């Protein structure tokens, strides 16, 4: 990675996302760019004063980051006086990853609360890490929902950069159909349908293609992806869910992003990466 952008409104949650991004940047020798993610209507007199305050916040964050990771980590920022749309900043900074938190600061409601994070998850042109955990705690177990296509293949190397210590579980979720339920004997049956047998074999081939260990756990399942993901998170203490493929948000409604079960790493859709 060359550049990682961390978006914050200077709330506690936002600044924790900055520190998570700094940890990734320090490990990958990347540059960290901090983006001020709240915009307010101010008079010219207020704007000048507010820009100075924001610059002070940036200086404090930069000092905190470099105190923890050393002065070799380059930290830049987009301050309030130069506020731009996040996608413009991503393009201008040639970012490889965007890290955000569950922003709750009142001044950020119009720009980075709720629906804005959902919008990012749906069409961000670079991988998006929604970080909700303590940035000092490394990821230990990741669950990667894949579609076995090229988008999922390229995502695995990014996942390794974001969570190098994490054990990876691969999951492929297919829609539940009446035909498959009849073949399996119902939604709770343990006998695997031909469709799931084929998916399991495809997952094993995918695991080998991307160079994962043969002991990597694979899950071929059907049904509601939200329910299956939450079940895995709860039962195995998963701390990073990875959504990849040509339609990473397929089957996941916006409430999943509003209240994620753990950190989310969402990869861009094929459509989002196509040139305009």
C-alpha positions, 0 to 999 in steps of 0.5 A: 500500500502507498496511501491510506486515508482515515476519515474522522470528525475528531470524535473518539470513534473517529480518532480511533479509526485514525489510529487503526489506519496508522497501525496499517500504514506503519506496517505497510510503509504507507503514507497516512492522510487524515480527512476531516469528515464533518462540514458545517455552515459557518460565516467567514469570520467563524470559518477562519477561527474554525479552520485554525481549531481543526489544524490544531486537532490535526497537529494533535493527532499527528503527534499522537500517531508519530509518538506511537509509530515514529516520525518516519510515518508520514502524516498529511491532512485535508483541513476544514478550509480545504474541505472536499468530497471524500471521493475527490480526496481518494482520487487526488491522494491515490488512496489504496484504503479508506478507514472510517469509524462509526462517527457520532459527532453531532457536527458530522451528521450531514456528512458522515453519520449513518447514511453516508457510511452506508453510501461508502459501503455501497460505492466506495472506489477503494477498499473500506475498513469500518473500524469499531474496535480498539485500534491497539488490538490486532485482528485475530480471526477474519471471515471473508465472504467471497464469490470466487471471482477475480475481485475476491482473489485480489481482496485476499492480499489486501486482507493480509495487509490489514490483518496480517495476524488473522486466521482466515475463514472463507465463506460462500453464501448462496440464496436459499431456494425451495428446490435446495431445501427439498433436496436437503430435507429442510433449512436445518438439515445437515445433509449437504445439497449438490449445490453446496457440495459444488460450492465447497469444492470451488472454495477449496480451489479458490483457497489454493489459488490465493495461496491460503493454507490447506487447513483454512476453514471453508463454509459453503452455506445457504440462506440469509447472509446477515444471519450466517455472518452474525452466527459465525461472529458470535460463535467463533469470536470473529473480529473482522468480516470481509465482504468481497466480490462483484457485489459485496453488499448483495443480500446485506441490507443497510442495517447491517452497516449501521450496526455491524457485528464487528469490524467490516472490510468492504471491497469495491464492486466491479461497477465502482471501479469502472472508469466514467 
